Amino acid sequence: MPIEAEWWDYDDADELADAVAGDVGFILDSAIDARGAALIAVPGGTTPVAALTRLAGQKRDWKRVTIIPTDDRLVPMGDALSNVTMIAKLFLSKGARVVPLTSDKAPDYKAAGRSADALLADLGWPPDLVWLGVGADGHTASIFPGDDFDEALNGPRERRALGVRPAEMPKEAPVDRVTLSRAAIVSARTLILTITGDAKRALVERAIEEGAASPTPIGRVLADCELPVDIHWAP
Ligand SMILES: O=C(O)[C@H](O)[C@@H](O)[C@H](O)[C@H](O)COP(=O)(O)O
């Protein structure tokens, strides 16, 4: 099944951040109106920070909103590499519930993944939104080529999270991780991507062309999506 993607192009990262914050805010308010609560999964990295900051500045009954990272590095809370720490700094003071995927109690990254999966089982699923970034190597969330790649892509449909040790540790965060599985990502009511730069645009366009045959994690994830994906891009 071909991947249905709608591209939303902006002149710069600021315009992208304004638009994405508006879209995500609309998704939150629609979910709260429809079901009294909202659950979203947001990416780490640098691209989403401007949009997340704008989103946190919006007025709503944040107590009805639960936010999880799409993935996180296995580092202590407060570490500069911790995605949930970045999310907590923005949203806890607004009253939102921020749920970490990681805890420092797990003896190893696989156990950390099992703990995250158990924790997500208690959240009202599916997410109203999964928001993904894409790495320069085509990874998304923390789905990377490596021993855990097949489990992340083809594990049981009920598996929402797992531990991952990338075959090649990304230089910006050379640590084990916990990630949402492909099944969890594609279960979302809405899926968006935010990417910047020509190289990532070309990578994602190629991944969409390749579909299920793509060697990149983002291509393999998108190939399993039944809903159209909104891709927000700025130079
Ligand atoms: O924990 C992480 O690193 C992210 O969840 C990861 O998947 C990120 O989205 C990409 O690495 C892109 O990051 P940038 O958008 O900052 O390039």
The ligand as an SDF file (V2000), in Angstrom:
LIG
                    3D

 17 16  0  0  0  0  0  0  0  0999 V2000
   15.6540   10.9740   20.9690 O   0  0  0  0  0  0  0  0  0  0  0  0
   15.8210   11.3960   19.8400 C   0  0  0  0  0  0  0  0  0  0  0  0
   16.9330   11.7230   19.3630 O   0  0  0  0  0  0  0  0  0  0  0  0
   14.6370   11.6290   18.9470 C   0  0  0  0  0  0  0  0  0  0  0  0
   13.4550   11.1890   19.3250 O   0  0  0  0  0  0  0  0  0  0  0  0
   15.0380   11.2900   17.5630 C   0  0  0  0  0  0  0  0  0  0  0  0
   14.3020   10.3400   16.8890 O   0  0  0  0  0  0  0  0  0  0  0  0
   15.0150   12.5990   16.8160 C   0  0  0  0  0  0  0  0  0  0  0  0
   13.6710   12.9120   16.4640 O   0  0  0  0  0  0  0  0  0  0  0  0
   15.8900   12.5200   15.6200 C   0  0  0  0  0  0  0  0  0  0  0  0
   17.1880   12.1770   16.0530 O   0  0  0  0  0  0  0  0  0  0  0  0
   15.9170   13.8590   14.8870 C   0  0  0  0  0  0  0  0  0  0  0  0
   16.4000   14.8290   15.7580 O   0  0  0  0  0  0  0  0  0  0  0  0
   16.4510   16.3560   15.2340 P   0  0  0  0  0  0  0  0  0  0  0  0
   15.0450   16.6810   14.8660 O   0  0  0  0  0  0  0  0  0  0  0  0
   16.9590   17.1400   16.3880 O   0  0  0  0  0  0  0  0  0  0  0  0
   17.3790   16.3490   14.0590 O   0  0  0  0  0  0  0  0  0  0  0  0
  1  2  2  0
  2  3  1  0
  2  4  1  0
  4  5  1  0
  4  6  1  0
  6  7  1  0
  6  8  1  0
  8  9  1  0
  8 10  1  0
 10 11  1  0
 10 12  1  0
 12 13  1  0
 13 14  1  0
 14 15  2  0
 14 16  1  0
 14 17  1  0
M  END
$$$$
